[in-house]
């Protein structure tokens, strides 16, 4: 048995641009494609140190073009803007789902501080408006 939760189902909702992931501990996350793109674990986005990280802008309309499981530990996501160099391992995807609120707020703050604005509705607010929780944990049910 793994020492971290493992996905039991991964479903891409292309029209709403959301990746839904269910884990074996009962957690379920709905992660907007934009959120996944701006938090890609690739060196292109994260750099090789925090000082080299590059703020991703203009990714509001990005979608996932393709995804493939890599071994038993990750999924490789190819975004429709051509970005495909990050491997999203299960631990990182779980972290993105669990910490979506502070991570998304941090991204919005960094955008604002850099003088950029998003040009589309907030994808997490859109999920909530459809009564779809971005994150659900076993104790939430």
ABEGO torsion letter per residue (X at the ends): XBABBBBABBBBBAAAGBBBBBBAAGBBBBBBAAAAAAABABAAAAEABAAABBBBBGAAABBBABBBBBEAABBBBBBAAGBAABBBBAAAAAAAAAAAAAAAAAAAAAAAAAGBBBABBBAAAAAAAAGBBABBBAAAX
